[in-house]
Amino acid sequence: MVIRGHHVLLGMTGAFGIIIAVNVTMATQAVRTFPGLETHNSYVASQEFDEARAAQEALGWEVTAHEHDGELVLSITDADGPVQPATLSGIFGRSTSVRDDQVPDFTFDGAVFRAPVEASGGNWNLRLEAEAEDGTPFQQRIIVIVD
């Protein structure tokens, strides 16, 4: 068989067609599964950031989280020991997609907060929101590595 000009044209068109189709598919999936919105008005958020950070740091809370046998264990402590905030909520999910997001139902056992979760291996995030007894808001993203 002799390769002629139209064979090369068909081969090149087919190869680039596949590349373009894969790129469009991947871009569509990326946009659909991760909205990318962190704040509605970044200017207003930047003006309040330093004050909110200083108030949160003044609480002196040390926050850690890990997953063990289908249970998310969250520890919030300060210089006096375990802390039980006035309000506590969070979203537990993958860092790259909202598809697996879960809202943990935390219960306090006197030392730590526990909540059942479904998590396969990999990198997960707990986007935590709490409020101290004095009304100070607390927000933190905690990376949780699940084996």
Secondary structure as GFF3:
##gff-version 3
##sequence-region A 1 147
A	DSSP	alpha_helix	5	33	.	.	.	ID=ss1
A	DSSP	alpha_helix	42	59	.	.	.	ID=ss2
A	DSSP	beta_strand	62	68	.	.	.	ID=ss3
A	DSSP	beta_strand	71	78	.	.	.	ID=ss4
A	DSSP	beta_strand	81	82	.	.	.	ID=ss5
A	DSSP	beta_strand	87	94	.	.	.	ID=ss6
A	DSSP	beta_strand	107	108	.	.	.	ID=ss7
A	DSSP	beta_strand	113	116	.	.	.	ID=ss8
A	DSSP	beta_strand	122	131	.	.	.	ID=ss9
A	DSSP	beta_strand	137	146	.	.	.	ID=ss10
###
